[in-house]
Each structure stands twice: as C-alpha cells, then as structure tokens.
Amino acid sequence: MLQSNKAKSLVAGVPNLAVVESVHSTKTATALQKACEAAGRSDPLRVMIQVLTSGEDSKSGCDPSECVGMAQHIVEQCPALQLTGLMTIGKFGDPNPEPYFALLQQCRGRVAQALGV
C-alpha cells in the first residue's frame, strides 16, 4: 500500500516510474496526481486500484463497493494518471482463492460498465 504522504517523494525520486499497483483511496490518487504535476511528468502514470477482496484486517485496499467511485475519480479528476486496472491480494494460504478473484472480476465488470469501456 502506498501512503499518500509518500507519493511526492516516490514520483520525484523515481523519474521513470511506470506503474503504481496499490492505489487504495481517492486521497492516494489525488496525492499521486499532484506529485506528477509537480514533477512535470510528460507521460501519465499508470495506476491500479487495489481492492480488498479477502476482508482481512491485515491487508489494505478499497472496499469492492467503492471501486466504481475510485475509478471515476481517477479518470475524471486525475489527468496525470491512467487507470490501468484493478488488483487484489488473496488470503495467504487459502486453499480456495477463487472467490477473491471472482469478486475482483465482478468489480472490473462494474467499473467497465460505469466508464463505458
């Protein structure tokens, strides 16, 4: 998970940064947007929304019900970012990880429908 207060130092310190896979809140997306503007990036920074599909307290991510709002925020309010997709981390050691990824697939469908892609 990327903390929003670390976005500026990450973007400034890694000029060839290609993608951030752990955007879990609109606050983090906005912080990355501002950091990209301040750094004068010419190419959009690709980002992935991290979705908490396992419900574990030890993991971060947006609630599946927040995926559409997060995606809309990135697309509409963060022009220096390019939404690349969604990601999740299943529960470690679970012999049946399919439900976590099935939930992620459902989230992807709702996001795609909302964004018209």
C-alpha positions in Angstrom: 0.0 0.0 0.0 1.3 3.4 -0.9 0.7 6.0 1.7 -0.5 9.3 0.3 2.2 11.2 2.1 4.9 9.2 0.3 3.5 9.9 -3.2 5.6 13.1 -3.8 8.9 11.5 -2.8 8.1 8.4 -4.9 7.3 10.3 -8.1 10.1 12.7 -7.7 12.6 10.1 -6.7 11.8 7.6 -9.5 11.5 9.6 -12.7 11.0 6.5 -14.8 8.2 5.2 -12.6 5.9 3.2 -14.9 3.1 2.0 -12.7 1.8 2.1 -9.1 -0.2 -1.0 -8.3 -1.5 -0.1 -4.9 -3.9 2.9 -5.2 -6.4 2.2 -2.5 -8.1 5.5 -1.9 -9.0 8.8 -3.7 -6.7 10.5 -1.3 -3.8 8.4 -2.6 -4.8 9.0 -6.2 -5.1 12.8 -5.7 -1.6 12.8 -4.0 -0.1 11.0 -7.0 -1.9 13.4 -9.3 -0.3 16.4 -7.5 3.1 14.7 -7.4 3.0 14.1 -11.1 2.1 17.7 -11.8 4.9 18.9 -9.5 7.4 16.6 -11.2 6.3 17.8 -14.7 5.8 14.2 -15.9 5.1 14.2 -19.6 3.5 10.7 -19.7 0.6 9.7 -17.5 1.5 7.5 -14.6 -0.3 4.2 -14.9 -2.2 3.1 -11.7 -4.1 0.1 -10.5 -6.8 0.2 -7.9 -6.1 -2.2 -5.0 -9.3 -3.9 -4.0 -9.7 -5.7 -0.6 -11.4 -8.9 -1.6 -10.4 -11.0 1.3 -11.8 -8.8 4.1 -8.6 -9.3 6.1 -7.8 -6.5 8.6 -4.1 -7.0 7.9 -4.5 -6.0 4.2 -5.3 -2.7 2.5 -7.5 -1.8 -0.4 -10.7 -0.1 -1.2 -13.9 -1.9 -0.4 -15.4 -3.6 -3.5 -18.4 -1.3 -3.3 -16.0 1.7 -3.7 -14.3 0.5 -7.0 -16.6 2.5 -9.4 -16.2 5.7 -7.4 -12.5 5.3 -7.2 -12.2 4.6 -11.0 -14.4 7.6 -11.8 -12.3 9.8 -9.5 -9.1 8.7 -11.3 -10.5 9.1 -14.8 -12.3 12.4 -14.2 -10.1 14.2 -11.6 -6.6 12.9 -12.2 -5.5 13.6 -15.8 -1.8 12.8 -14.9 -2.9 9.3 -14.1 -4.0 6.5 -16.4 -6.2 3.8 -14.9 -4.7 0.5 -15.9 -6.8 -1.9 -14.0 -7.7 -3.5 -10.7 -5.6 -5.7 -8.4 -6.0 -7.7 -5.3 -4.1 -10.0 -2.9 -5.9 -13.1 -1.9 -5.8 -14.5 1.6 -2.5 -16.2 2.1 -2.7 -20.0 2.5 -6.3 -20.2 1.5 -6.7 -23.4 -0.5 -9.6 -21.9 -2.4 -8.5 -18.4 -3.6 -11.1 -18.4 -6.5 -13.7 -16.3 -4.6 -11.3 -13.4 -4.1 -10.6 -13.2 -7.8 -14.2 -13.8 -8.8 -15.1 -10.7 -6.7 -12.3 -8.8 -8.4 -13.8 -9.8 -11.8 -17.2 -8.6 -10.7 -15.6 -5.2 -9.6 -13.9 -5.0 -13.0 -17.3 -5.5 -14.8 -18.9 -2.8 -12.8 -16.0 -0.4 -13.4 -16.0 -1.1 -17.1 -19.7 -0.6 -17.4 -19.6 2.7 -15.4 -16.7 4.0 -17.6 -18.2 2.7 -20.8 -15.1 0.6 -21.7 
